[in-house]
Amino acid sequence: MPTSQRHKLMMSLLGWVVAFLVFFPILWMFLTSFKTELDAVSGTPNIFFEPTLENYAAVQERADYFRFAMNSIIISFGSTILALVFAIPAAYAMAFFPSKRTRGTLLWMLSTKMLPPVGVLVPVYLIFRDLQLLDSHLGLVIVFALMNLPIIVWMLFTFFKEVPKDILEAGRMDGASPRQELRFILIPLSVPGIASTGLLSVILAWNEAFWSLNLTTVAAAPLTAFIASFSSPEGLFWAKLSAASTMAIAPILIFGWLSQKQLVRGLTFGAVK
């Protein structure tokens, strides 16, 4: 076998191994959700077992899954839309009207992601309490939008920088205002990048647990709170917890799988000219 083909085969095998290692915890969780509690806590890994749906029935009896799922949808997509409304103009201004402080501002925005959320929990909680935003969709939409805003601005800034300036200059020569330039030229050209950024924001918001557990109780609790409810003083019920986790991640996994082409296209936007 030629060296090039051998190298290609080895890289393919390595890719499959890495993919399996990444996917294995999800697969094991899925299998555990169909086991009895006795099989789930068995010291010996049990691959062959008699599957049961009792865990899923117990999960649905204990909590209204569809209410939690609807809360996750409202909060994830609502926060993404709100973040994009602010991030698109900000990234546009930084990409095409930069100042001496633009790079520093971008780095400062990104540095806020390094701050542990628990460090600002008390002031945020008190502000939300006074504004009556605790356990509300609007409260989590605002928090998740602000949480993802630095990443969204950075990604859109990168995508916008890849758009040829000649196109924008042609629009300005035709009399386009900055608002028209953004609305009719830049946004249509950057749809793949904006779509991939929005998809990433939805995924991050869907998986966020810290703020969900501390700012909600019942009314606006998303699926992350739904999973946490299966941790009780009596202990962890691994089979039921696995069933709840499977039900929680299934929608976002399906959504990511259906939109993977748009996500890849957007993340590689501008990479090849």
C-alpha positions as CSV (number, residue, x, y, z in Angstrom):
1,M,0.0,0.0,0.0
2,P,1.4,3.4,-0.9
3,T,2.5,5.7,1.9
4,S,-0.1,8.3,1.0
5,Q,-3.0,5.8,1.2
6,R,-1.6,4.3,4.4
7,H,-1.5,7.8,5.9
8,K,-5.1,8.5,4.8
9,L,-6.3,5.3,6.2
10,M,-4.6,5.9,9.6
11,M,-6.1,9.4,9.7
12,S,-9.5,8.0,8.9
13,L,-9.2,5.4,11.7
14,L,-8.0,8.0,14.1
15,G,-11.0,10.2,13.2
16,W,-13.4,7.3,13.8
17,V,-11.8,6.5,17.2
18,V,-12.0,10.1,18.4
19,A,-15.6,10.3,17.2
20,F,-16.5,7.1,19.1
21,L,-14.9,8.4,22.3
22,V,-16.8,11.6,22.0
23,F,-20.1,9.9,21.3
24,F,-19.8,7.0,23.7
25,P,-21.0,8.8,26.8
26,I,-24.2,9.8,25.0
27,L,-24.6,6.2,23.7
28,W,-24.1,4.8,27.2
29,M,-26.6,7.3,28.7
30,F,-29.1,6.3,26.0
31,L,-28.7,2.6,26.8
32,T,-28.9,3.2,30.5
33,S,-32.2,5.0,30.1
34,F,-33.7,1.6,29.0
35,K,-32.3,-0.3,32.0
36,T,-33.9,-1.0,35.4
37,E,-32.4,0.8,38.3
38,L,-30.7,-2.4,39.4
39,D,-29.0,-2.9,36.1
40,A,-28.0,0.8,35.9
41,V,-26.1,0.6,39.2
42,S,-24.6,-2.8,38.5
43,G,-20.8,-2.8,39.2
44,T,-20.3,-4.8,36.0
45,P,-21.1,-2.9,32.7
46,N,-24.2,-4.6,31.3
47,I,-24.5,-4.3,27.6
48,F,-27.0,-7.0,27.1
49,F,-30.2,-6.5,29.0
50,E,-34.0,-6.5,28.7
51,P,-35.0,-3.0,27.7
52,T,-37.9,-1.3,29.5
53,L,-39.8,2.0,29.0
54,E,-40.7,2.4,32.7
55,N,-38.1,5.1,33.2
56,Y,-39.6,7.3,30.5
57,A,-43.1,6.7,31.9
58,A,-41.9,7.6,35.4
59,V,-40.2,10.7,34.2
60,Q,-43.3,12.0,32.5
61,E,-45.4,11.2,35.5
62,R,-43.1,13.1,37.8
63,A,-42.8,16.3,35.7
64,D,-44.4,17.8,32.6
65,Y,-41.7,17.3,30.0
66,F,-43.4,19.3,27.3
67,R,-43.7,22.4,29.5
68,F,-40.0,22.3,30.3
69,A,-39.2,21.7,26.6
70,M,-41.4,24.7,25.6
71,N,-39.6,26.9,28.1
72,S,-36.2,25.8,26.6
73,I,-37.4,26.7,23.1
74,I,-38.7,30.1,24.1
75,I,-35.6,31.0,26.1
76,S,-33.0,29.7,23.6
77,F,-34.5,31.2,20.5
78,G,-35.6,34.4,22.2
79,S,-32.2,35.0,23.7
80,T,-30.6,34.3,20.3
81,I,-32.8,36.8,18.5
82,L,-32.2,39.4,21.1
83,A,-28.4,38.9,21.0
84,L,-28.3,39.1,17.2
85,V,-30.3,42.3,17.2
86,F,-27.5,44.0,19.3
87,A,-24.6,42.0,17.9
88,I,-25.1,42.6,14.2
89,P,-24.9,46.4,14.4
90,A,-22.0,46.2,16.9
91,A,-20.0,43.8,14.7
92,Y,-20.8,45.9,11.6
93,A,-19.5,49.1,13.3
94,M,-16.3,47.4,14.6
95,A,-15.6,45.7,11.2
96,F,-16.1,48.6,8.9
97,F,-15.7,51.7,11.1
98,P,-12.9,50.6,13.5
99,S,-11.2,52.9,16.0
100,K,-8.1,52.7,18.0
101,R,-10.1,51.0,20.8
102,T,-11.9,48.4,18.7
103,R,-9.4,45.6,19.3
104,G,-9.3,46.4,23.0
105,T,-13.1,46.4,23.2
106,L,-13.3,43.0,21.5
107,L,-10.7,41.5,23.8
108,W,-12.5,43.1,26.8
109,M,-15.9,41.6,25.7
110,L,-14.3,38.2,25.3
111,S,-12.6,38.4,28.7
112,T,-16.0,38.7,30.4
113,K,-16.6,35.1,29.4
114,M,-13.7,34.2,31.8
115,L,-15.6,35.5,34.8
116,P,-17.2,32.8,36.9
117,P,-20.9,33.2,36.8
118,V,-21.1,32.7,40.6
119,G,-19.1,35.9,41.0
120,V,-22.0,38.0,39.8
121,L,-24.9,35.8,40.9
122,V,-25.8,37.9,44.0
123,P,-26.1,41.3,42.2
124,V,-27.9,39.8,39.3
125,Y,-30.3,37.9,41.6
126,L,-31.1,41.1,43.6
127,I,-31.6,43.2,40.4
128,F,-33.9,40.5,39.0
129,R,-35.8,40.3,42.3
130,D,-36.4,44.1,42.3
131,L,-37.5,44.1,38.7
132,Q,-39.7,41.0,39.2
133,L,-37.9,39.0,36.6
134,L,-37.2,36.0,38.7
135,D,-38.7,32.8,37.3
136,S,-39.7,34.5,34.1
137,H,-39.0,33.9,30.4
138,L,-37.9,37.5,29.9
139,G,-35.4,37.3,32.7
140,L,-33.6,34.2,31.3
141,V,-33.8,35.6,27.7
142,I,-31.9,38.7,28.9
143,V,-29.3,36.8,30.9
144,F,-28.7,34.2,28.1
145,A,-28.5,37.0,25.5
146,L,-25.9,38.9,27.5
147,M,-24.0,35.6,28.3
148,N,-23.6,34.8,24.6
149,L,-23.2,38.3,23.3
150,P,-19.4,38.4,23.4
151,I,-19.0,35.2,21.4
152,I,-21.7,36.3,18.9
153,V,-20.1,39.7,18.3
154,W,-16.7,38.0,17.8
155,M,-18.0,35.5,15.3
156,L,-20.0,38.1,13.3
157,F,-17.0,40.5,13.4
158,T,-14.9,37.7,11.8
159,F,-17.6,37.0,9.2
160,F,-18.1,40.6,8.3
161,K,-14.4,41.2,7.8
162,E,-14.4,38.5,5.1
163,V,-17.0,40.4,3.0
164,P,-15.2,42.3,0.2
165,K,-15.2,46.0,1.0
166,D,-15.5,46.8,-2.7
167,I,-19.2,45.7,-2.6
168,L,-19.9,48.0,0.3
169,E,-18.1,50.9,-1.3
170,A,-20.2,50.4,-4.5
171,G,-23.3,50.6,-2.4
172,R,-22.0,53.9,-0.8
173,M,-21.3,55.3,-4.2
174,D,-25.0,54.6,-5.1
175,G,-26.1,56.6,-2.1
176,A,-26.7,53.8,0.4
177,S,-26.8,55.0,4.0
178,P,-25.1,52.9,6.7
179,R,-28.5,51.4,7.7
180,Q,-29.3,50.5,4.1
181,E,-25.8,49.1,3.6
182,L,-26.2,46.9,6.6
183,R,-29.8,45.8,5.8
184,F,-29.6,45.3,2.0
185,I,-26.0,44.4,1.4
186,L,-24.1,43.1,4.4
187,I,-26.8,40.9,6.0
188,P,-27.8,39.1,2.8
189,L,-24.1,38.4,2.0
190,S,-23.5,37.2,5.5
191,V,-26.5,34.9,5.9
192,P,-24.4,31.7,6.3
193,G,-22.3,33.3,9.0
194,I,-25.3,34.8,10.8
195,A,-27.1,31.4,10.6
196,S,-24.2,29.4,12.1
197,T,-23.7,32.0,14.8
198,G,-27.4,31.8,15.7
199,L,-27.3,28.0,15.8
200,L,-24.3,28.1,18.1
201,S,-26.1,30.6,20.4
202,V,-29.2,28.4,20.5
203,I,-27.1,25.4,21.5
204,L,-25.2,27.3,24.2
205,A,-28.5,28.7,25.6
206,W,-30.1,25.3,25.5
207,N,-27.3,23.7,27.5
208,E,-26.9,26.5,30.1
209,A,-27.7,25.2,33.6
210,F,-26.2,27.6,36.2
211,W,-28.5,30.6,35.6
212,S,-31.5,28.3,34.9
213,L,-31.2,26.7,38.3
214,N,-30.6,29.9,40.2
215,L,-33.0,32.3,38.6
216,T,-36.0,30.0,38.0
217,T,-38.2,27.6,40.1
218,V,-41.2,26.4,38.2
219,A,-42.9,28.8,35.7
220,A,-39.9,29.4,33.4
221,A,-37.7,26.4,34.3
222,P,-36.1,24.9,31.1
223,L,-34.9,21.3,30.5
224,T,-31.7,21.8,32.4
225,A,-33.8,22.3,35.6
226,F,-35.9,19.3,34.5
227,I,-32.7,17.1,34.6
228,A,-31.6,18.6,38.0
229,S,-35.0,17.7,39.5
230,F,-34.0,14.0,39.4
231,S,-31.2,14.6,41.9
232,S,-32.9,14.1,45.3
233,P,-31.9,13.6,49.0
234,E,-32.7,9.9,48.5
235,G,-29.9,9.6,46.0
236,L,-29.4,9.5,42.3
237,F,-31.7,7.3,40.2
238,W,-29.3,6.6,37.3
239,A,-31.8,5.0,35.0
240,K,-34.5,7.7,35.4
241,L,-31.8,10.4,35.3
242,S,-30.5,9.0,32.0
243,A,-34.0,8.9,30.6
244,A,-34.6,12.6,31.6
245,S,-31.2,13.6,30.1
246,T,-32.0,11.7,26.9
247,M,-35.3,13.5,26.6
248,A,-33.6,16.8,27.3
249,I,-30.8,16.6,24.8
250,A,-32.8,14.8,22.0
251,P,-34.4,18.0,20.6
252,I,-31.2,19.9,20.3
253,L,-29.3,16.9,18.9
254,I,-32.0,16.5,16.2
255,F,-31.9,20.2,15.5
256,G,-28.1,20.2,15.2
257,W,-28.2,17.2,12.9
258,L,-30.8,18.7,10.6
259,S,-28.9,22.0,10.5
260,Q,-25.3,20.6,10.3
261,K,-24.9,21.7,6.7
262,Q,-25.8,25.3,7.5
263,L,-23.5,25.2,10.6
264,V,-20.5,23.9,8.7
265,R,-21.1,26.3,5.8
266,G,-21.3,29.2,8.1
267,L,-18.3,28.3,10.2
268,T,-16.2,28.0,6.9
269,F,-17.7,31.2,5.5
270,G,-14.9,33.1,3.8
271,A,-12.3,30.4,4.4
272,V,-12.0,29.8,0.6
273,K,-12.1,32.6,-1.9
